[in-house]
């Protein structure tokens, strides 16, 4: 009886066929966003409401723009929620997505061209993809496939 060998190609094929999960480079950012929204059950909008997490910009009294990422809009913490540089502003968003939060993102619309936002989507999709890859690998091992022996 020949052994059933578990390969990356087999895992990727099964991920695509059985689960509809494609590698990062095969999807545009909007397709990745839809996939992670369905998986992690978060919502994101540019309509003000009562979200779990808020990402928006404000202008200081002397005319500088700062970026806010906070859970409590009534009292954002200057030390933890206010960002001087836009490049660091969305660092909390990946966890908010993974935690299934409702998210207010001031710059969100269907054609978001914010590269920092697209980077967050890529980061969360990569985590989702790796989790799904591990799940499929475990399924195949349970079906009798064996890891390729490198010796």
RASUL-V411105 format. One record per residue. RES is the residue in one small letter. SS is DSSP state (2 for helix, 1 for strand, 0 for the rest). OMEGA is omega as a letter, one per 40 degrees, with the letter a starting at -180 (NA if undefined). NEAR is the number of other C-alpha atoms within 12 Angstrom. Layout:
res | ss | omega | near
RES | SS | OMEGA | NEAR
RES | SS | OMEGA | NEAR
//
This chain:
res | ss | omega | near
x | 0 | a | 3
x | 0 | i | 7
x | 0 | i | 13
x | 1 | a | 17
x | 1 | i | 20
x | 1 | i | 25
x | 0 | i | 21
x | 2 | i | 19
x | 2 | i | 15
x | 2 | i | 24
x | 2 | a | 31
x | 2 | i | 27
x | 2 | a | 21
x | 2 | i | 25
x | 2 | a | 28
x | 2 | a | 20
x | 2 | a | 13
x | 2 | a | 17
x | 2 | a | 18
x | 0 | a | 21
x | 0 | a | 32
x | 0 | i | 27
x | 0 | a | 28
x | 2 | a | 27
x | 2 | a | 14
x | 2 | a | 16
x | 0 | i | 20
x | 0 | a | 19
x | 2 | a | 30
x | 2 | i | 25
x | 2 | i | 23
x | 2 | i | 33
x | 2 | i | 36
x | 2 | a | 25
x | 2 | a | 31
x | 2 | i | 35
x | 2 | i | 27
x | 2 | a | 18
x | 2 | a | 25
x | 2 | i | 26
x | 0 | i | 19
x | 0 | i | 28
x | 1 | i | 31
x | 1 | a | 38
x | 1 | i | 25
x | 0 | i | 22
x | 0 | a | 19
x | 0 | i | 20
x | 0 | i | 17
x | 0 | a | 19
x | 0 | i | 26
x | 0 | a | 27
x | 1 | a | 36
x | 1 | i | 39
x | 1 | a | 40
x | 1 | i | 32
x | 1 | i | 26
x | 1 | i | 22
x | 1 | i | 15
x | 0 | a | 14
x | 0 | i | 8
x | 0 | i | 8
x | 0 | i | 8
x | 0 | i | 13
x | 1 | i | 18
x | 1 | a | 24
x | 1 | a | 31
x | 1 | i | 39
x | 1 | a | 39
x | 1 | i | 32
x | 0 | a | 26
x | 0 | a | 20
x | 2 | a | 24
x | 2 | a | 11
x | 2 | i | 14
x | 0 | i | 21
x | 0 | i | 16
x | 2 | a | 16
x | 2 | a | 12
x | 2 | a | 19
x | 2 | a | 31
x | 1 | a | 32
x | 1 | i | 29
x | 0 | a | 21
x | 0 | i | 18
x | 2 | a | 22
x | 2 | a | 18
x | 2 | a | 23
x | 0 | a | 30
x | 0 | a | 38
x | 0 | i | 28
x | 0 | a | 31
x | 2 | a | 39
x | 2 | i | 34
x | 2 | i | 22
x | 2 | i | 33
x | 2 | a | 39
x | 2 | a | 28
x | 0 | i | 21
x | 0 | a | 23
x | 0 | i | 25
x | 1 | a | 29
x | 1 | i | 37
x | 1 | i | 34
x | 1 | a | 35
x | 0 | a | 26
x | 0 | a | 26
x | 0 | i | 26
x | 0 | a | 16
x | 0 | a | 16
x | 0 | a | 14
x | 0 | i | 21
x | 0 | i | 14
x | 0 | a | 21
x | 2 | i | 19
x | 2 | i | 24
x | 2 | i | 34
x | 2 | i | 25
x | 2 | i | 26
x | 2 | i | 30
x | 2 | i | 37
x | 2 | a | 31
x | 2 | a | 27
x | 2 | i | 35
x | 2 | i | 38
x | 2 | i | 27
x | 2 | i | 25
x | 2 | a | 31
x | 2 | a | 32
x | 2 | i | 21
x | 2 | i | 19
x | 2 | i | 28
x | 2 | i | 31
x | 2 | i | 19
x | 2 | a | 21
x | 2 | i | 31
x | 2 | i | 28
x | 2 | i | 20
x | 2 | a | 20
x | 2 | i | 25
x | 2 | i | 21
x | 2 | i | 14
x | 0 | i | 14
x | 0 | i | 15
x | 1 | a | 21
x | 1 | i | 21
x | 1 | i | 20
x | 0 | i | 14
x | 0 | a | 11
x | 0 | a | 7
x | 0 | NA | 4
//
